[in-house]
Amino acid sequence: MRVGVDARALLAGRGVERYTRGMLAALADGFPDDEWVAFVPSRAPVAPVAPGVRIVRHRLGGRALFGAAAIARRPTLAALVGGADVVWLPAPAPVAPGARYVLSIHDRSWELRPTDFTPYERAWHRLARPRALAREAAAVTAVSHAVAADLASAWGVRAEVVSPGVTALGAARADAPPRPYLLFVGAREPRKAPDVLHAAYSQARARGLDADLVVVGDGAARVDDRELASLYAGALAVVQPSFLEGFGLPPLEAAAHGTPAVVSALDCFAETLGDAALTVPPGDAHALAEAMLRIAGDEALRARLGAAAHGRAASYTWERSAAALHVLLAGAAP
């Protein structure tokens, strides 16, 4: 089976990039008899994925190629990779698949919170036709049961749950910040509630919190996996006060290092972490400040939650996820 993959996310350095890279590596490792061809637009540098994954490039950037495909229905992704039995789209894209395809959905943020996006991003999603892509797909996957239920309710689309794998990111470096700190990892987008985070931290500091706040992601410090492993391992807790998440990877990545989390009371976190985290109502800076003070001041609580979260994270493996996705790809292929 020859599988073409829309791998534009490998240039993004965000959650979909981690999902695409991790899944592709696990697919190539677990199913070496299949051919895995990943298309990445433009000539911008991109790190190799795995020995079994061939990356195909193009001189044009993603905006030109995907815009043309959305309007003219060509070039197809299958053509861009030199032919494919089946195509995997790790996220909706304004592209003509040109073959039977499996589509992965991470959330419906562009529909639920459209003002969080730029005019270009809103136009891009209109061109991507996510609903139509989902309805025409041979199969649809969702990153969580929460997202699958949302797709069934909003779009009338049945989705199989294929979650990201979660692993410790490698050996932690020895140069983590010297003072105690809370950690936020993610893009500084409105749905991630950075304003709530900073308001809560200011309140907690005023009430005696003796810990820094370290922010990592778009618009703040950007680090490699080894540095991030060190930050996860050394943090008092990861704080994720989002208004909307499809899966919410940072708290589980922290859990793989034995670090607990404070998260919004969202369905995805109830699914992944259950009672192995402190939860607060979305948008409630006062409750978040209380939780920050509580987890920073109680070592026994941190140890208990960290151990419980570590056990929850262990059930999310790339091997299991890749096997589930491979079944769908094989079923979609001629």
MITORGU-264287 format. One line per 4 residues: number of its first residue (from 1); their letters; for each residue y, x, z of N, C-alpha, C, CB. Coordinates in steps of 0.1 Angstrom, whole numbers, plus 5000, padded with zeros to 4 digits. Last residue first. Glycine has a CB too. Example, Ala and Ser with C-alpha at 12.3 -4.5 7.8 and 13.67 -1.06 7.14 Angstrom:
// MITORGU-264287
2	sa	4978 5128 5071 4989 5137 5071 5000 5129 5079 4994 5141 5057 ~ 4943 5132 5078 4955 5123 5078 4967 5132 5078 4955 5113 5090
//
This chain:
// MITORGU-264287
334	paag	5008 4923 4976 4999 4917 4967 4985 4920 4970 5002 4921 4953 ~ 5019 4921 5011 5017 4928 4999 5007 4921 4990 5011 4942 5002 ~ 5019 4906 5034 5029 4902 5024 5026 4909 5011 5043 4906 5029 ~ 4999 4917 5050 4998 4903 5046 5007 4899 5035 4999 4894 5057
330	allv	5011 4942 5054 4998 4941 5046 4996 4927 5042 4986 4946 5055 ~ 5032 4934 5071 5035 4940 5058 5022 4939 5049 5038 4955 5060 ~ 5018 4923 5093 5027 4915 5085 5030 4921 5071 5040 4912 5092 ~ 5005 4946 5102 4997 4934 5098 5006 4925 5089 4993 4926 5111
326	hlaa	5026 4962 5108 5017 4966 5097 5009 4954 5093 5008 4977 5101 ~ 5037 4951 5131 5044 4950 5119 5036 4953 5107 5056 4960 5119 ~ 5016 4957 5149 5019 4943 5147 5027 4942 5134 5028 4937 5158 ~ 5016 4985 5149 5004 4978 5145 5007 4963 5141 4993 4979 5156
322	asre	5042 4990 5159 5039 4994 5145 5026 4986 5140 5037 5009 5144 ~ 5038 4981 5186 5048 4974 5177 5045 4977 5162 5062 4979 5180 ~ 5019 4999 5195 5016 4985 5195 5025 4978 5185 5017 4979 5209 ~ 5034 5023 5191 5021 5021 5185 5017 5007 5184 5010 5029 5193
318	wtys	5056 5021 5208 5058 5021 5193 5045 5018 5186 5064 5034 5189 ~ 5053 4999 5236 5050 5011 5229 5052 5010 5214 5035 5015 5232 ~ 5059 4986 5265 5066 4986 5252 5063 4999 5245 5081 4983 5253 ~ 5049 4990 5290 5042 4980 5281 5048 4980 5267 5042 4966 5287
314	aarg	5067 5006 5304 5054 5012 5299 5047 5003 5289 5045 5016 5310 ~ 5087 4990 5314 5089 4997 5302 5077 5003 5296 5099 5009 5305 ~ 5075 4980 5338 5078 4971 5327 5079 4978 5314 5090 4963 5330 ~ 5073 5004 5353 5061 4997 5349 5063 4987 5338 5055 4990 5361
310	haaa	5101 5009 5356 5092 5019 5349 5079 5012 5344 5089 5031 5358 ~ 5108 4987 5372 5113 4988 5358 5104 4998 5350 5127 4991 5358 ~ 5096 4995 5396 5092 4983 5390 5096 4983 5375 5097 4971 5397 ~ 5110 5019 5401 5095 5020 5399 5090 5007 5392 5088 5021 5413
306	glra	5136 5009 5403 5133 5019 5393 5118 5020 5390 5138 5033 5397 ~ 5135 4992 5425 5137 4987 5412 5134 4996 5401 5152 4983 5411 ~ 5129 5011 5446 5120 5000 5443 5122 4994 5429 5122 4989 5453 ~ 5150 5029 5444 5136 5034 5442 5127 5023 5439 5132 5041 5455
302	rlae	5172 5012 5450 5171 5019 5437 5157 5024 5434 5181 5031 5437 ~ 5165 5005 5476 5166 4995 5465 5165 5001 5451 5179 4986 5466 ~ 5168 5029 5489 5155 5023 5488 5155 5012 5477 5152 5016 5502 ~ 5196 5034 5486 5186 5043 5479 5172 5036 5478 5185 5056 5487
298	dgai	5223 5018 5482 5210 5015 5488 5199 5023 5480 5207 5000 5487 ~ 5248 5020 5470 5247 5023 5484 5233 5021 5490 5256 5014 5491 ~ 5245 5013 5444 5249 5026 5447 5247 5030 5461 5264 5028 5443 ~ 5238 4986 5446 5228 4995 5441 5232 5010 5444 5226 4993 5426
294	rlma	5262 4975 5458 5249 4973 5464 5239 4984 5459 5244 4960 5461 ~ 5283 4981 5440 5283 4986 5454 5269 4986 5460 5293 4978 5462 ~ 5273 4967 5417 5275 4982 5417 5275 4988 5431 5288 4985 5409 ~ 5274 4941 5427 5261 4947 5423 5262 4962 5423 5256 4942 5410
290	eala	5301 4937 5430 5292 4936 5442 5279 4943 5439 5290 4921 5445 ~ 5309 4940 5404 5314 4950 5413 5305 4949 5426 5329 4947 5417 ~ 5297 4917 5393 5293 4930 5389 5297 4941 5398 5298 4933 5374 ~ 5311 4897 5406 5297 4898 5409 5292 4912 5404 5289 4887 5402
286	hadg	5337 4902 5394 5335 4903 5409 5320 4905 5412 5341 4890 5416 ~ 5333 4898 5367 5336 4911 5371 5334 4913 5386 5350 4915 5368 ~ 5313 4880 5348 5318 4879 5362 5320 4893 5368 5307 4871 5371 ~ 5302 4881 5323 5317 4879 5324 5322 4879 5338 5320 4867 5317
282	ppvt	5271 4867 5332 5279 4873 5322 5294 4870 5324 5275 4869 5308 ~ 5260 4871 5366 5265 4862 5355 5273 4870 5345 5273 4850 5361 ~ 5236 4897 5371 5249 4891 5374 5252 4882 5363 5260 4902 5376 ~ 5207 4913 5386 5214 4905 5375 5226 4899 5380 5204 4895 5370
278	laad	5189 4943 5390 5199 4934 5396 5206 4926 5384 5209 4941 5404 ~ 5154 4944 5381 5168 4947 5379 5177 4938 5387 5172 4947 5364 ~ 5129 4932 5380 5130 4947 5382 5144 4952 5379 5120 4954 5374 ~ 5123 4906 5374 5130 4909 5387 5132 4924 5390 5123 4902 5398
274	glte	5126 4912 5340 5122 4903 5350 5130 4905 5363 5107 4904 5354 ~ 5128 4929 5318 5129 4935 5331 5124 4925 5342 5142 4940 5333 ~ 5123 4913 5295 5119 4927 5295 5118 4932 5309 5129 4935 5287 ~ 5132 4886 5301 5119 4889 5294 5114 4903 5296 5120 4886 5279
270	afcd	5157 4889 5312 5146 4882 5320 5132 4885 5314 5149 4867 5321 ~ 5169 4901 5290 5166 4909 5302 5156 4903 5311 5180 4912 5309 ~ 5170 4878 5273 5162 4890 5269 5159 4899 5280 5170 4898 5258 ~ 5186 4859 5286 5171 4857 5284 5164 4869 5281 5169 4846 5273
266	lasv	5208 4874 5311 5205 4870 5297 5190 4868 5296 5210 4880 5287 ~ 5227 4882 5333 5216 4873 5334 5214 4866 5320 5219 4862 5344 ~ 5233 4917 5328 5237 4903 5327 5225 4894 5328 5246 4900 5315 ~ 5222 4943 5351 5223 4937 5338 5228 4922 5339 5209 4937 5331
262	vapt	5216 4974 5364 5223 4962 5367 5226 4955 5353 5236 4964 5375 ~ 5186 4993 5368 5197 4988 5360 5203 4976 5367 5192 4984 5346 ~ 5170 5025 5377 5171 5011 5377 5184 5006 5369 5172 5005 5391 ~ 5149 5050 5363 5163 5047 5368 5164 5031 5367 5173 5054 5359
258	ghaa	5126 5061 5352 5126 5057 5366 5139 5053 5372 5121 5068 5374 ~ 5127 5065 5326 5130 5077 5334 5131 5074 5349 5144 5083 5330 ~ 5123 5040 5317 5113 5050 5313 5115 5063 5321 5113 5053 5298 ~ 5147 5029 5324 5135 5026 5332 5124 5036 5329 5130 5012 5329
254	aelp	5163 5037 5303 5166 5042 5317 5153 5040 5325 5178 5035 5323 ~ 5152 5021 5284 5151 5035 5282 5154 5042 5296 5162 5040 5272 ~ 5159 4996 5295 5145 5000 5294 5143 5015 5292 5138 4992 5283 ~ 5187 4997 5292 5181 4995 5306 5166 4999 5306 5183 4981 5310
250	plgf	5191 5001 5263 5194 5012 5273 5187 5009 5287 5208 5012 5275 ~ 5182 4977 5247 5174 4989 5249 5178 4999 5260 5174 4997 5236 ~ 5183 4947 5242 5189 4955 5253 5181 4967 5256 5191 4946 5265 ~ 5178 4924 5225 5167 4931 5233 5173 4939 5245 5159 4941 5224
246	gelf	5201 4910 5219 5188 4906 5214 5176 4911 5222 5187 4909 5199 ~ 5228 4899 5239 5219 4910 5235 5207 4903 5229 5215 4919 5247 ~ 5260 4892 5251 5249 4888 5242 5241 4901 5239 5255 4882 5229 ~ 5276 4901 5271 5276 4887 5269 5265 4883 5260 5290 4883 5262
242	spqv	5265 4928 5292 5267 4922 5279 5268 4907 5280 5256 4926 5270 ~ 5265 4949 5312 5271 4936 5315 5273 4927 5302 5284 4938 5322 ~ 5247 4972 5323 5247 4966 5310 5252 4952 5312 5233 4966 5303 ~ 5243 5003 5338 5250 4990 5339 5252 4984 5325 5264 4992 5346
238	vala	5218 5022 5354 5225 5019 5342 5231 5005 5343 5215 5019 5330 ~ 5223 5042 5384 5218 5030 5377 5225 5029 5363 5220 5017 5385 ~ 5226 5068 5391 5223 5059 5401 5217 5046 5395 5235 5055 5410 ~ 5213 5092 5367 5222 5081 5371 5217 5073 5383 5223 5071 5359
234	gayl	5195 5111 5358 5204 5114 5369 5213 5103 5374 5213 5126 5366 ~ 5182 5101 5336 5174 5105 5348 5183 5107 5360 5167 5118 5344 ~ 5203 5095 5318 5194 5085 5323 5188 5089 5336 5184 5081 5312 ~ 5212 5122 5313 5221 5112 5319 5213 5100 5325 5231 5107 5309
230	sale	5189 5133 5302 5195 5139 5314 5204 5129 5321 5202 5152 5311 ~ 5187 5118 5279 5176 5118 5289 5181 5123 5302 5165 5127 5284 ~ 5211 5126 5266 5210 5112 5271 5198 5111 5281 5207 5103 5259 ~ 5204 5152 5260 5215 5150 5269 5215 5135 5274 5229 5152 5261
226	rddv	5183 5147 5242 5181 5154 5254 5192 5152 5264 5179 5169 5251 ~ 5195 5132 5222 5185 5125 5230 5183 5133 5243 5172 5124 5223 ~ 5231 5138 5222 5218 5138 5216 5208 5133 5226 5214 5152 5211 ~ 5261 5117 5225 5252 5128 5230 5239 5127 5222 5249 5127 5245
222	raag	5295 5109 5227 5282 5108 5220 5273 5120 5222 5285 5106 5204 ~ 5319 5092 5247 5311 5104 5245 5298 5101 5237 5307 5110 5258 ~ 5332 5065 5227 5332 5073 5239 5324 5086 5236 5327 5065 5251 ~ 5329 5052 5203 5342 5051 5210 5343 5058 5223 5345 5037 5212
218	dgvv	5295 5046 5209 5306 5046 5199 5319 5044 5207 5304 5034 5189 ~ 5285 5064 5239 5283 5055 5228 5295 5056 5219 5280 5041 5232 ~ 5288 5062 5274 5282 5070 5263 5280 5060 5251 5269 5077 5267 ~ 5304 5067 5304 5303 5058 5293 5299 5066 5280 5316 5050 5290
214	vlda	5302 5068 5338 5300 5076 5326 5297 5066 5315 5288 5087 5328 ~ 5319 5066 5367 5314 5058 5356 5313 5066 5344 5322 5044 5354 ~ 5312 5080 5400 5319 5079 5387 5312 5069 5378 5319 5093 5380 ~ 5314 5068 5433 5305 5072 5421 5314 5071 5409 5293 5063 5420
210	dlgr	5318 5053 5458 5319 5067 5456 5310 5072 5445 5317 5075 5470 ~ 5334 5024 5465 5324 5030 5457 5327 5044 5454 5322 5022 5443 ~ 5355 5011 5479 5348 5022 5485 5337 5028 5477 5343 5018 5498 ~ 5369 4991 5467 5362 4987 5479 5353 4999 5485 5354 4975 5476
206	araq	5379 5003 5445 5389 4999 5455 5382 4995 5468 5397 4988 5450 ~ 5355 5005 5431 5362 5017 5436 5372 5014 5447 5369 5025 5425 ~ 5352 4978 5424 5342 4985 5433 5348 4998 5439 5329 4988 5425 ~ 5374 4973 5408 5372 4966 5420 5363 4973 5430 5367 4952 5417
202	syaa	5367 4991 5387 5380 4993 5394 5379 4986 5408 5392 4988 5386 ~ 5343 4980 5378 5343 4993 5383 5356 4996 5392 5342 5004 5372 ~ 5353 4956 5368 5343 4956 5379 5343 4969 5386 5329 4952 5375 ~ 5368 4964 5347 5374 4957 5357 5366 4957 5370 5377 4942 5353
198	hlvd	5349 4977 5331 5360 4985 5337 5367 4978 5348 5370 4989 5326 ~ 5332 4955 5324 5327 4967 5330 5338 4975 5338 5320 4976 5320 ~ 5350 4938 5311 5344 4934 5323 5338 4946 5331 5332 4924 5321 ~ 5355 4954 5289 5366 4950 5297 5361 4946 5311 5374 4939 5291
194	pakr	5330 4956 5276 5336 4968 5282 5347 4965 5291 5340 4978 5272 ~ 5310 4937 5266 5318 4934 5277 5324 4947 5284 5311 4927 5288 ~ 5295 4936 5243 5290 4945 5253 5298 4944 5266 5289 4959 5248 ~ 5311 4921 5226 5299 4914 5232 5292 4923 5243 5289 4911 5221
190	pera	5331 4940 5219 5334 4929 5228 5322 4922 5234 5342 4918 5221 ~ 5318 4973 5220 5321 4961 5212 5324 4950 5223 5308 4957 5204 ~ 5312 5002 5221 5323 4995 5228 5327 4983 5220 5335 5005 5231 ~ 5277 5007 5222 5289 5006 5214 5300 4998 5223 5287 4999 5201
186	gvfl	5261 5024 5250 5263 5014 5239 5276 5014 5233 5260 5000 5245 ~ 5256 5028 5284 5252 5033 5271 5253 5022 5260 5238 5039 5271 ~ 5269 5036 5315 5269 5026 5304 5266 5033 5291 5282 5018 5304 ~ 5260 5046 5348 5260 5049 5334 5260 5036 5325 5247 5057 5330
182	lypr	5274 5060 5378 5268 5048 5371 5269 5051 5356 5274 5034 5375 ~ 5269 5089 5397 5275 5082 5387 5267 5070 5382 5278 5091 5374 ~ 5277 5116 5419 5269 5104 5416 5277 5096 5406 5268 5096 5429 ~ 5286 5148 5403 5289 5137 5413 5280 5125 5409 5304 5133 5412
178	ppad	5279 5165 5382 5275 5169 5396 5277 5158 5406 5284 5181 5400 ~ 5262 5155 5352 5274 5155 5361 5271 5157 5375 5282 5142 5359 ~ 5234 5177 5343 5240 5164 5345 5253 5165 5353 5230 5154 5351 ~ 5221 5200 5335 5235 5201 5336 5241 5187 5336 5241 5209 5325
174	araa	5194 5203 5328 5198 5205 5342 5213 5204 5345 5193 5219 5346 ~ 5180 5177 5307 5187 5190 5309 5191 5191 5324 5199 5191 5300 ~ 5147 5162 5307 5162 5161 5310 5167 5175 5312 5163 5154 5323 ~ 5126 5159 5279 5129 5166 5292 5144 5166 5295 5124 5181 5291
170	glat	5126 5126 5265 5123 5141 5265 5127 5146 5278 5131 5148 5254 ~ 5131 5099 5267 5137 5106 5256 5135 5121 5256 5151 5103 5255 ~ 5104 5077 5273 5113 5087 5279 5118 5096 5267 5107 5095 5290 ~ 5103 5048 5252 5097 5061 5257 5108 5069 5264 5091 5069 5246
166	vgps	5095 5018 5238 5104 5025 5248 5097 5037 5253 5108 5015 5259 ~ 5097 5001 5206 5090 5009 5216 5100 5015 5226 5080 5019 5210 ~ 5111 4968 5200 5111 4983 5199 5101 4989 5209 5125 4988 5202 ~ 5088 4940 5191 5099 4947 5199 5099 4962 5197 5096 4944 5214
162	vvea	5082 4915 5174 5079 4929 5172 5090 4937 5179 5077 4933 5157 ~ 5072 4882 5172 5079 4892 5181 5073 4906 5178 5078 4888 5196 ~ 5077 4863 5143 5068 4871 5151 5075 4881 5159 5057 4878 5143 ~ 5094 4833 5137 5094 4847 5138 5084 4853 5147 5108 4852 5142
158	rvgw	5103 4805 5118 5093 4811 5127 5093 4826 5126 5079 4805 5125 ~ 5133 4788 5116 5125 4799 5111 5115 4804 5121 5134 4810 5105 ~ 5154 4771 5121 5141 4765 5118 5132 4775 5112 5144 4754 5108 ~ 5178 4782 5130 5175 4783 5116 5162 4775 5112 5174 4797 5112
154	asal	5179 4775 5158 5191 4776 5149 5188 4775 5134 5199 4788 5152 ~ 5153 4776 5168 5162 4765 5171 5173 4764 5161 5168 4766 5185 ~ 5142 4799 5158 5135 4786 5156 5144 4775 5158 5123 4785 5165 ~ 5160 4818 5168 5159 4816 5153 5152 4803 5150 5151 4828 5147
150	daav	5156 4815 5195 5169 4812 5190 5168 4810 5175 5179 4823 5193 ~ 5129 4824 5198 5133 4810 5201 5146 4806 5196 5133 4809 5216 ~ 5133 4851 5190 5125 4842 5182 5127 4828 5185 5110 4846 5185 ~ 5150 4860 5210 5155 4859 5197 5147 4850 5188 5156 4873 5191
146	ahsv	5131 4858 5232 5144 4851 5233 5150 4850 5219 5154 4859 5242 ~ 5112 4875 5224 5108 4861 5224 5121 4853 5225 5099 4857 5236 ~ 5126 4901 5203 5122 4895 5216 5118 4881 5214 5134 4897 5226 ~ 5131 4908 5177 5129 4919 5187 5125 4914 5201 5141 4927 5188
142	atva	5112 4892 5152 5123 4892 5161 5120 4902 5172 5125 4877 5168 ~ 5104 4890 5117 5101 4894 5130 5114 4893 5139 5096 4909 5130 ~ 5090 4870 5091 5102 4874 5098 5098 4879 5112 5112 4862 5100 ~ 5076 4872 5058 5075 4871 5073 5088 4875 5079 5063 4879 5078
138	aaer	5085 4868 5033 5071 4866 5035 5068 4865 5050 5063 4877 5029 ~ 5117 4851 5031 5109 4862 5035 5094 4858 5036 5113 4869 5048 ~ 5134 4830 5028 5126 4834 5016 5117 4846 5019 5136 4839 5006 ~ 5145 4826 5053 5137 4815 5048 5129 4820 5035 5146 4804 5044
134	alar	5159 4851 5056 5148 4847 5065 5139 4836 5059 5154 4842 5078 ~ 5178 4849 5035 5168 4860 5035 5156 4856 5044 5175 4873 5040 ~ 5192 4826 5044 5184 4825 5031 5174 4837 5031 5193 4826 5019 ~ 5203 4837 5067 5195 4826 5068 5186 4825 5055 5203 4813 5069
130	pral	5218 4860 5057 5207 4861 5066 5198 4849 5067 5213 4864 5080 ~ 5235 4869 5034 5228 4857 5034 5216 4857 5044 5223 4853 5020 ~ 5251 4891 5028 5237 4894 5032 5229 4881 5032 5236 4900 5046 ~ 5276 4880 5025 5269 4885 5013 5254 4887 5016 5275 4898 5008
126	rhwa	5282 4875 5052 5281 4864 5042 5273 4868 5030 5295 4859 5038 ~ 5282 4901 5061 5272 4892 5066 5271 4880 5057 5274 4888 5080 ~ 5305 4911 5048 5292 4917 5046 5281 4908 5050 5292 4931 5054 ~ 5325 4895 5059 5322 4893 5045 5308 4899 5042 5333 4900 5036
122	reyp	5324 4906 5085 5321 4891 5083 5318 4889 5069 5333 4883 5088 ~ 5331 4932 5080 5318 4929 5085 5314 4915 5084 5318 4933 5100 ~ 5358 4928 5071 5348 4934 5062 5334 4931 5067 5350 4949 5061 ~ 5370 4917 5094 5369 4909 5082 5359 4915 5072 5383 4909 5075
118	tfdt	5349 4927 5122 5360 4929 5114 5359 4920 5101 5361 4944 5109 ~ 5337 4907 5150 5335 4915 5138 5348 4916 5130 5324 4910 5130 ~ 5341 4890 5170 5338 4903 5174 5338 4913 5162 5325 4904 5182 ~ 5343 4865 5159 5355 4872 5161 5353 4886 5166 5364 4864 5170
114	prle	5316 4855 5159 5322 4860 5147 5335 4868 5149 5324 4849 5137 ~ 5293 4851 5177 5305 4857 5181 5312 4863 5169 5303 4868 5192 ~ 5272 4838 5164 5275 4833 5177 5289 4839 5182 5265 4838 5187 ~ 5270 4851 5139 5272 4837 5139 5277 4832 5153 5259 4830 5136
110	wsrd	5267 4878 5147 5277 4875 5137 5280 4860 5136 5273 4881 5123 ~ 5244 4877 5164 5258 4879 5170 5269 4875 5160 5259 4893 5174 ~ 5217 4870 5165 5226 4863 5156 5241 4865 5160 5223 4848 5156 ~ 5195 4898 5164 5202 4888 5171 5210 4880 5161 5212 4894 5183
106	hisl	5176 4911 5149 5178 4916 5162 5186 4906 5171 5186 4930 5162 ~ 5150 4907 5126 5162 4901 5131 5164 4906 5146 5163 4886 5130 ~ 5134 4919 5097 5135 4919 5111 5149 4915 5116 5132 4934 5116 ~ 5114 4907 5070 5127 4909 5076 5127 4909 5091 5136 4897 5071
102	vyra	5094 4917 5044 5094 4913 5058 5107 4917 5064 5082 4920 5066 ~ 5089 4907 5010 5095 4915 5020 5093 4908 5034 5110 4917 5018 ~ 5080 4912 4976 5079 4904 4988 5083 4913 5000 5064 4900 4990 ~ 5108 4925 4957 5094 4925 4960 5093 4916 4972 5088 4939 4963
98	gpav	5135 4925 4956 5128 4929 4944 5113 4930 4946 5132 4942 4939 ~ 5158 4923 4974 5145 4930 4978 5137 4934 4966 5137 4922 4987 ~ 5190 4929 4971 5180 4922 4964 5167 4929 4966 5183 4920 4949 ~ 5211 4929 4999 5203 4936 4990 5193 4927 4983 5197 4948 4996
94	papa	5228 4928 5024 5231 4922 5011 5224 4930 5000 5246 4922 5009 ~ 5205 4925 5052 5213 4934 5043 5216 4926 5030 5207 4947 5041 ~ 5191 4923 5084 5196 4917 5072 5206 4926 5065 5203 4903 5076 ~ 5169 4950 5092 5180 4942 5096 5184 4935 5083 5191 4949 5103
90	plwv	5147 4963 5081 5148 4963 5095 5160 4955 5101 5150 4978 5099 ~ 5128 4951 5056 5142 4951 5059 5144 4952 5074 5150 4939 5053 ~ 5103 4964 5036 5107 4961 5050 5122 4962 5051 5099 4970 5060 ~ 5084 4953 5008 5097 4959 5013 5098 4954 5028 5109 4954 5005
86	vdag	5056 4961 4989 5062 4952 4998 5074 4960 5004 5052 4948 5010 ~ 5050 4978 4968 5042 4966 4969 5049 4955 4979 5028 4969 4975 ~ 5076 4992 4948 5070 4990 4961 5061 4978 4961 5081 4988 4972 ~ 5097 5016 4931 5086 5006 4931 5080 5005 4945 5075 5010 4921
82	gvla	5117 5034 4936 5107 5037 4926 5095 5028 4926 5103 5051 4928 ~ 5136 5026 4954 5126 5035 4959 5115 5038 4949 5119 5029 4972 ~ 5151 5009 4938 5158 5021 4943 5147 5031 4949 5168 5017 4954 ~ 5134 4988 4933 5137 4997 4922 5143 5010 4927 5147 4991 4912
78	altp	5134 4976 4958 5121 4981 4952 5124 4991 4941 5112 4970 4947 ~ 5160 4968 4960 5155 4979 4968 5142 4985 4963 5153 4973 4983 ~ 5176 4963 4928 5167 4959 4939 5163 4971 4947 5155 4951 4933 ~ 5210 4967 4919 5196 4972 4918 5188 4966 4930 5195 4987 4918
74	rrai	5211 4932 4916 5205 4944 4912 5215 4955 4916 5201 4945 4897 ~ 5225 4909 4920 5210 4909 4923 5203 4921 4918 5204 4896 4918 ~ 5252 4909 4919 5245 4909 4906 5230 4908 4908 5248 4921 4898 ~ 5259 4907 4947 5266 4899 4936 5257 4898 4924 5279 4905 4933
70	aaag	5242 4924 4961 5244 4910 4966 5250 4901 4955 5254 4911 4978 ~ 5243 4947 4946 5230 4940 4948 5232 4926 4952 5221 4947 4957 ~ 5269 4955 4950 5264 4952 4937 5252 4944 4937 5262 4965 4929 ~ 5268 4960 4978 5277 4950 4973 5273 4945 4959 5291 4955 4972
66	flar	5250 4980 4979 5246 4968 4985 5255 4957 4981 5246 4969 5000 ~ 5265 5001 4966 5251 4997 4961 5248 4983 4967 5241 5007 4966 ~ 5290 5002 4979 5289 5000 4965 5275 4995 4961 5292 5013 4957 ~ 5282 5006 5006 5290 4995 5002 5289 4992 4987 5305 4998 5006
62	gglr	5266 5030 5006 5260 5017 5009 5268 5005 5004 5257 5016 5023 ~ 5274 5052 4979 5274 5048 4993 5268 5034 4994 5287 5049 4999 ~ 5256 5071 4954 5266 5061 4958 5264 5057 4972 5265 5048 4949 ~ 5235 5088 4951 5248 5094 4951 5259 5084 4956 5252 5100 4938
58	hrvi	5207 5084 4972 5215 5079 4960 5229 5085 4962 5215 5064 4959 ~ 5173 5092 4983 5188 5092 4985 5194 5087 4971 5194 5105 4988 ~ 5144 5087 5001 5150 5086 4988 5165 5084 4990 5144 5075 4979 ~ 5121 5102 5022 5134 5096 5021 5140 5098 5007 5144 5103 5032
54	rvgp	5089 5095 5032 5097 5102 5022 5110 5095 5021 5090 5102 5008 ~ 5069 5101 5060 5080 5093 5055 5088 5100 5045 5089 5087 5066 ~ 5052 5118 5073 5046 5108 5063 5057 5099 5057 5036 5100 5070 ~ 5067 5134 5091 5061 5140 5079 5056 5130 5069 5049 5149 5083
50	avpa	5097 5115 5099 5083 5119 5102 5077 5125 5089 5075 5107 5108 ~ 5125 5118 5094 5120 5108 5103 5106 5112 5108 5118 5094 5096 ~ 5153 5141 5092 5139 5136 5088 5134 5127 5098 5130 5148 5086 ~ 5187 5131 5094 5176 5138 5100 5163 5133 5095 5176 5138 5115
46	vpar	5211 5132 5070 5203 5124 5077 5191 5132 5082 5198 5111 5069 ~ 5244 5136 5056 5232 5142 5062 5225 5131 5070 5236 5153 5071 ~ 5253 5116 5028 5256 5120 5041 5243 5126 5048 5262 5109 5049 ~ 5251 5106 5002 5245 5120 5005 5249 5125 5019 5251 5130 4994
42	spvf	5240 5072 4998 5250 5082 4999 5243 5096 5002 5260 5080 5011 ~ 5213 5053 5014 5224 5055 5004 5233 5067 5008 5233 5042 5003 ~ 5180 5056 5017 5192 5059 5025 5203 5061 5014 5190 5071 5034 ~ 5148 5042 5018 5160 5044 5010 5172 5046 5019 5162 5033 5000
38	avwe	5116 5055 5023 5128 5050 5030 5140 5053 5021 5129 5056 5044 ~ 5083 5048 5019 5094 5054 5012 5107 5047 5017 5093 5051 4997 ~ 5050 5055 5026 5063 5050 5033 5075 5057 5026 5062 5053 5048 ~ 5018 5044 5018 5030 5053 5014 5043 5047 5019 5030 5054 4998
34	ddpf	4988 5046 5038 4999 5039 5031 5010 5049 5028 5004 5027 5039 ~ 4974 5063 5053 4969 5060 5040 4979 5052 5031 4955 5053 5040 ~ 4985 5065 5078 4988 5075 5069 4983 5073 5055 4982 5088 5074 ~ 4993 5048 5101 4988 5043 5089 4991 5053 5078 4993 5029 5085
30	gdal	5005 5060 5123 4993 5051 5125 4986 5047 5113 4997 5039 5133 ~ 5026 5075 5112 5015 5082 5120 5003 5073 5122 5021 5085 5134 ~ 5041 5056 5100 5035 5067 5092 5024 5074 5099 5047 5077 5088 ~ 5047 5039 5122 5039 5034 5110 5033 5045 5102 5049 5026 5101
26	aalm	5062 5057 5138 5049 5051 5143 5041 5046 5132 5052 5040 5153 ~ 5084 5061 5121 5076 5072 5126 5062 5068 5130 5083 5080 5137 ~ 5094 5035 5119 5089 5042 5107 5080 5054 5111 5101 5047 5099 ~ 5101 5030 5145 5091 5022 5139 5085 5029 5127 5097 5008 5135
22	grty	5122 5049 5150 5110 5048 5158 5098 5041 5152 5113 5042 5172 ~ 5140 5042 5130 5134 5055 5130 5121 5055 5139 5144 5065 5137 ~ 5147 5015 5136 5142 5019 5123 5134 5032 5123 5153 5020 5113 ~ 5156 5017 5163 5145 5009 5159 5139 5013 5146 5150 4994 5158
18	revg	5177 5035 5160 5166 5039 5169 5154 5030 5166 5170 5037 5184 ~ 5193 5019 5143 5189 5033 5139 5177 5037 5147 5200 5043 5140 ~ 5200 4998 5159 5191 4995 5147 5186 5009 5142 5199 4988 5136 ~ 5216 5011 5178 5204 5005 5182 5194 5003 5170 5206 4992 5189
14	rgal	5230 5039 5159 5231 5029 5169 5217 5023 5171 5241 5018 5164 ~ 5234 5057 5137 5234 5062 5151 5236 5051 5162 5245 5072 5152 ~ 5236 5053 5109 5245 5045 5118 5245 5051 5132 5241 5031 5119 ~ 5218 5062 5091 5231 5068 5091 5240 5063 5102 5238 5066 5078
10	lara	5197 5046 5093 5195 5060 5098 5208 5067 5098 5185 5067 5089 ~ 5202 5022 5081 5206 5023 5095 5204 5037 5100 5197 5014 5103 ~ 5191 5024 5056 5206 5027 5057 5210 5029 5071 5214 5016 5051 ~ 5165 5018 5048 5168 5027 5059 5182 5032 5060 5159 5039 5058
6	dvgv	5145 4996 5037 5159 4997 5037 5163 5005 5050 5167 4983 5037 ~ 5115 5008 5023 5122 5004 5035 5137 5006 5033 5117 5013 5047 ~ 5085 5000 5006 5099 5004 5005 5106 4999 5018 5105 4999 4992 ~ 5052 5010 5006 5062 5002 5014 5075 5008 5012 5058 5001 5029
2	rm	5022 5006 4991 5034 5014 4990 5045 5005 4996 5037 5018 4975 ~ 4988 5008 5000 5000 5000 5000 5012 5009 5000 5000 4990 5012
//
